[in-house]
């Protein structure tokens, strides 16, 4: 291994360490507790080293979010491919999405609530984000009928995001989760507007 390859590997390893530490701090204490100073102390690098990897906290949050979309894509894929019947696959994808949001609140916040410099909804979106969205599209495709598939996926994702956000904020009755999910998915499954 050349010196250049070793340096690149070490740099990539530092990058992953910083992202992982930021995520752990946010999961434990919330994103407001993640500062570049505290993060530099946590990973035992100077702030200039941290800034050699990221422009600032927003860039770190964006890196956490992109990694999160990769994780979400994997979970949605596993949920979808575990069911051959399209209606069941869609329900599994919706359930996996809501579970992801509930189990990883700080990560979900980085992905969907924090202001990040990540392009959404275009070919320039990060691969991980496109892969997560593609899982919705693939689950919905056999059920879309004449509806525009991409718009249907956006509305489905948006609706699930609303549920996830309201559940996280304790704004909904906790014992009606399954009823809400069924009411959301029924028109999609039945092909009604």
C-alpha positions in Angstrom: 0.0 0.0 0.0 1.4 3.4 -1.0 1.7 6.3 1.4 -1.0 8.1 -0.5 -3.4 5.1 -0.2 -2.7 4.8 3.5 -3.4 8.6 4.0 -6.7 8.3 2.1 -7.7 5.3 4.1 -6.9 7.2 7.4 -8.8 10.3 6.2 -11.8 8.2 5.4 -11.6 6.5 8.8 -11.4 9.9 10.5 -14.4 11.1 8.5 -16.5 8.0 9.6 -15.3 8.5 13.2 -16.5 12.1 13.2 -19.9 11.3 11.6 -20.4 8.4 14.1 -19.5 10.5 17.1 -21.8 13.3 16.0 -24.7 10.9 15.6 -24.0 9.3 19.0 -23.9 12.7 20.7 -27.2 13.7 19.0 -28.9 10.5 19.9 -27.8 11.0 23.5 -28.3 14.7 24.0 -30.0 16.2 20.8 -28.5 18.1 17.9 -28.3 21.3 19.9 -25.6 19.7 22.0 -23.4 18.8 19.0 -20.9 21.6 18.5 -17.6 21.4 16.6 -15.7 22.1 19.8 -17.4 19.2 21.7 -17.1 17.0 18.8 -13.4 17.7 18.4 -12.9 16.8 22.0 -15.0 13.6 21.7 -13.0 12.3 18.7 -9.7 13.6 20.1 -8.8 15.7 17.1 -8.2 19.4 17.0 -11.0 21.7 15.5 -8.7 22.4 12.5 -8.6 18.7 11.7 -12.4 18.6 12.0 -12.7 21.5 9.7 -10.4 19.8 7.2 -13.2 17.2 6.8 -16.3 19.4 7.2 -17.0 23.1 6.7 -19.0 23.1 10.0 -21.7 21.5 12.0 -24.2 21.7 9.1 -21.9 19.7 6.9 -21.6 17.1 9.6 -25.3 16.9 10.1 -25.7 16.5 6.3 -23.2 13.6 6.3 -25.1 11.9 9.1 -28.3 12.4 7.2 -26.9 10.9 4.0 -25.7 7.9 5.9 -29.1 7.6 7.5 -30.7 7.5 4.1 -28.5 4.5 3.3 -29.7 2.8 6.4 -33.3 3.6 5.7 -33.0 2.3 2.1 -31.6 -1.0 3.5 -34.5 -1.4 5.9 -37.1 -0.5 3.3 -35.6 -2.9 0.9 -35.6 -5.7 3.5 -39.2 -5.0 4.4 -40.4 -4.8 0.7 -38.6 -7.9 -0.5 -39.9 -10.0 2.4 -43.4 -9.9 0.8 -44.5 -11.0 -2.6 -48.0 -9.6 -2.4 -47.8 -5.8 -3.4 -50.3 -4.7 -0.7 -48.3 -6.5 2.0 -45.0 -5.2 0.7 -46.3 -1.6 0.9 -47.6 -2.1 4.4 -44.2 -3.6 5.3 -42.4 -0.6 3.8 -44.7 1.9 5.6 -44.2 0.0 8.9 -40.4 -0.1 8.5 -40.3 3.6 7.8 -42.3 4.5 10.9 -40.2 2.1 13.0 -37.0 3.6 11.6 -38.2 7.1 12.6 -39.2 5.9 16.1 -36.0 4.0 16.9 -33.6 6.6 15.6 -35.1 10.0 16.5 -31.9 12.1 16.2 -30.9 10.4 12.9 -34.4 11.0 11.5 -34.2 14.6 12.7 -31.0 15.0 10.8 -32.5 13.5 7.6 -35.8 15.4 7.6 -35.9 18.3 10.1 -32.5 19.9 10.3 -31.5 22.4 7.7 -29.0 20.6 5.5 -27.3 21.3 2.2 -28.5 18.2 0.4 -30.4 18.2 -2.8 -33.7 16.4 -2.7 -35.9 15.2 -5.6 -33.4 15.5 -8.4 -30.8 13.3 -10.2 -28.2 15.2 -8.1 -29.6 13.8 -4.9 -27.2 11.6 -3.0 -27.3 7.9 -4.1 -28.5 6.9 -0.6 -31.5 9.2 -0.8 -32.4 8.1 -4.3 -32.2 4.4 -3.2 -34.6 5.1 -0.2 -37.0 6.8 -2.5 -36.7 4.0 -5.1 -37.9 1.6 -2.4 -41.1 3.5 -2.1 -41.5 3.7 -5.9 -40.9 0.0 -6.2 -43.4 -0.9 -3.5 -46.0 1.4 -5.0 -45.5 0.6 -8.7 -47.9 -2.4 -8.8 -50.5 -0.4 -7.0 -50.2 2.9 -8.9 -52.6 2.2 -11.8 -53.0 5.4 -13.8 -51.6 7.6 -11.0 -48.2 9.3 -11.5 -45.9 6.9 -9.6 -43.3 9.5 -8.5 -46.0 11.8 -7.2 -47.7 8.9 -5.4 -44.4 8.0 -3.8 -43.9 11.6 -2.7 -47.3 11.9 -1.2 -47.0 8.5 0.6 -43.6 9.4 2.0 -44.9 12.9 3.1 -47.9 11.3 4.8 -45.7 8.8 6.6 -43.3 11.6 7.6 -46.3 13.5 9.1 -47.3 10.5 11.1 -43.8 9.9 12.3 -43.3 13.5 13.3 -46.7 13.7 15.2 -46.1 10.4 17.0 -42.6 11.6 18.0 -44.1 14.8 19.4 -46.7 12.9 21.3 -49.4 14.6 19.3 -51.5 11.5 18.4 -53.3 8.9 20.5 -50.8 6.1 21.0 -53.4 3.3 20.8 -54.6 4.1 17.2 -51.3 3.6 15.3 -52.5 0.7 13.2 -55.8 2.4 12.4 -54.1 5.5 11.1 -51.7 3.5 9.0 -54.6 1.5 7.5 -56.6 4.7 6.7 -53.5 6.1 5.0 -52.7 3.0 2.9 -56.2 1.9 2.0 -56.8 4.4 -0.8 -53.4 3.6 -2.3 -54.0 -0.1 -2.2 -57.5 0.2 -3.6 -56.5 2.6 -6.3 -58.8 5.3 -5.2 -57.9 9.0 -5.1 
